[in-house]
Amino acid sequence: MVVDREKLLRTLRDRLHEAFMSRYQGAAYARIARATGYADGYMQAMLDAGLAAEREMLGLVGEERQRALRTEHPLQPSEHDIVAA
């Protein structure tokens, strides 16, 4: 069986984005917990299967957190913009 690693990472990004957006939009706790659980389980499965390294996962989580913040607050400067100024 061939594993499409890039497809798995895109799916993980989507799950993380959903989890962060649920939190930032003030969704019900059950929805936040479910979305976070899906993302956590997906990350754990990828780590267990050796499809991604922990450092790579941490970077991906940070990127998706920033993307969700920019989506929710598009006029707010990003952390990168603040540091670069």
Secondary structure, DSSP 8 states (H G I E B T S, - for coil): ----HHHHHHHHHHHHHHHHHHHHTT--HHHHHHHHHHHHHHHHHHHHTTSS-HHHHHHHHHHHHHHHHHHH-TTS--HHHHHH-
